[in-house]
Amino acid sequence: MENRIPALIAFALFVTFFAILAFSVKRLDMGIVIAIGIGLAGYDLWRQLQPRR
């Protein structure tokens, strides 16, 4: 449990930073790249935080 909270906070800050970047630049290609990067980071976070079998 102690590893989940900092990981979720870091992911939230990651998403917030790139959301600010995407809204300030407003380019479609950059938005797509940011969405892919956030998706990959979210998938990695989800896989790392799953309970081990």
Secondary structure, 3 states (H helix, E strand, C coil): CCCHHHHHHHHHHHHHHHHHHHHHHCCHHHHHHHHHHHHHHHHHHHHHHCCCC
